[in-house]
Amino acid sequence: MFSHVMVGSNDIARSKTFYDALFVAMGGRAGMQDPKNRLIYMKDGSVFMVSPPIDGQPACHANGGTIGFAMTPEQADAWHAAGVANGGTAIEDAPGIRNAGFGDMYLAYLRDPDGNKLCALHRVPA
């Protein structure tokens, strides 16, 4: 449905430490950095990027926006722990199963060091 997701960052080195830990925890690889100082992460055919804003203004998070990553509950726990240990902030409830009215989901939420809201999600089979 989408080609990629990109978030802004005011500190690419700090973001690399944070996102490298997250992607490794969910079975991916550390990010690559391109000549424009953007971080590029690829996993399961999807692309996630972190970039300094091209307009030169400070990066800020999208209020109400969430970026979700699909993974197993075990990966979600490791992802959440890696995020907190590398500059992220745990938000909402602790990682675990929630009923969304259309099925149970295992969810974990973080804010990255720039304030972007991230979610680890696993749909529990009925």
Buried (B, 14 or more C-beta within 10 A) or exposed (E): EEEEBBBBBBBBEBBBBBBBBBBBBBBBEBBEBEEEEBBBBBBEEBEBBBBBEEEEEEBEBEEEEEBEBBBBBEBBBBBBBBBEEBBBEBEEEEBEEEEEEEEBBBBBBBBBBBBBBBBBBBEEEE
